Amino acid sequence: MNMSQVIPDVELKKGSNIMVYGPAFTGKSMFVRSIFRELVRKGYGGIYVLTRDSAETLVEWLDGDYSSKYVRIIDCITKSMVGNVRDSDSIKYETVMDLTGISAKISKFFEDFWRNGVRDVVVVFDSLSTLLMYMNLQTVFRFLHILTGRVKVAGSIAFYIVEDGMHDERTIATLKQLFNGVIEFKEENGKKYIRFVSPFTQTEWREIVVEENEVVVVV
């Protein structure tokens, strides 16, 4: 899925860090997964950080699009639930509290891709809200400042999911300083909508339907 198919006039620019923000169950994760899958199909290297789902679940969802050459996953759930788990070349296990470990693994994956000649990389962090449940804003901000800087320098594209209703206005305003724009989701009268907001542009709300494997626009 090309993002411009859902949000017209919005182009994915290399070096961009994008917040994906909205209430639960409005399609944020499915939207980001669909973009991730599409870019991997185009030859991008994909780094997916999971803080509320398992690597196994994501691999199953990707199905035939999962490739250990092009997909790298950091699973921050399984290790806490089952204890010792064995890393593979493409899947690493970490805990939500170890931001240093997560950062090191992301850096290692970037290096792996570059060493294998993969220059275009997409990063997904699903979700930042889990980090903010366990750590203070200052700690998470420092971590993100380094990560977003790395994405920018590498000319990559990154998406960071944040749940509406879980954080105060100050937290959201502080986080937004790190991002080039925000993909916003909302639900009204049983219908779901999406738009893009940045310092330079704001699109109209568009109605969407969240299907099993993608988000589609209601024409």
Secondary structure by P-SEA (a helix, b strand, c coil): cccccccccccccccbbbbbcccccccaaaaaaaaaaaaaaabbbbbbbbccccaaaaaaaaccccccccbbbbbccccccccbbbbcccbbbbccccaaaaaaaaaaaaaaaaaacccbbbbbbccaaaaaacccaaaaaaaaaaaaaaaaaacbbbbbbbbcccccaaaaaaaaccccccccccccccccccccccccccccbbbbbbccccccccc
